[in-house]
Amino acid sequence: MNLLLLIIAFTALGGVLSVLAASVFLLLSEKNRSKILPHGVSFAIGALLAVAFWGLIPHAFEQVPRAEFQNLSGAIMLGLLLFFVLEKLLIWRHCHSGSCEVHVEVEDNSHGHGHGHKSAGTMILIGDGMHNFVDGVLIAAAFLTDVKLGIVTSLAVAAHEIPQEVGDFAILLHSGFSKRKALLYNVLASLSTVVGGVLAYYSLEGLQDSLPYFLAMAASSFIYIAVADLIPSLHKKTDIKTSLQQIALILAGVTLIVSLHGVAHDIQLEGIAEDAHNHQHE
């Protein structure tokens, strides 16, 4: 399949389809949604960390000479700091615990405190659109590096987007949006993933030397999301049963991504062998 079509398909998977999958949770009662969401968060942590450390970082280092190892490591560190600053300034990532200032503002507004009634929901949509655009760029960078890496990267994006989108729906509904408008605006915001992927395809294809650094930034993003945003929300429950469930789901996320990475690698090797065989008979 054409690489551009793959990028479009998998950025849609990571963006639009994750919103549609998350919208199913709107059909559940609030009680059931609150029970299911933490499990999705645990699974997403494992998927994000596996893609970062098993896929993105090794691939990035494979593409640079040893003399650039320190620069690439520095790019990962700077990426972590950058995402911290963006979160501070632009509500770059949303709270998963319901205890941040955005959630407090939403709760206050839901009791009729007027002026900023929809401001929190609007900020969520703007921040989500920006984040999805960058996700599209990162997915495209991964595909331009290696198809199997692109596949597992897009799956990891979808894995962490679904529980996040469920949280987005809750914020939008509390901000005064109807279910229909919350779904519509979330879908529109998710389309920026496809836009980011297509633009990156045309701008990055001729910049192969820059790809390792985009992969480093992707790894920084995934590590930051998992460690700074998702993991702290799991510490609110410390009983043995819940903790064991969290660990099991994190390991399940890691196992799935590692397995998919291996399957995609085998498929790619079969394709290379077939191409070589065909070339010998031409």
Order of alpha helices (4+ residues) and beta strands (2+ residues): alpha-alpha-alpha-alpha-alpha-alpha-alpha-alpha-alpha-alpha-alpha-alpha
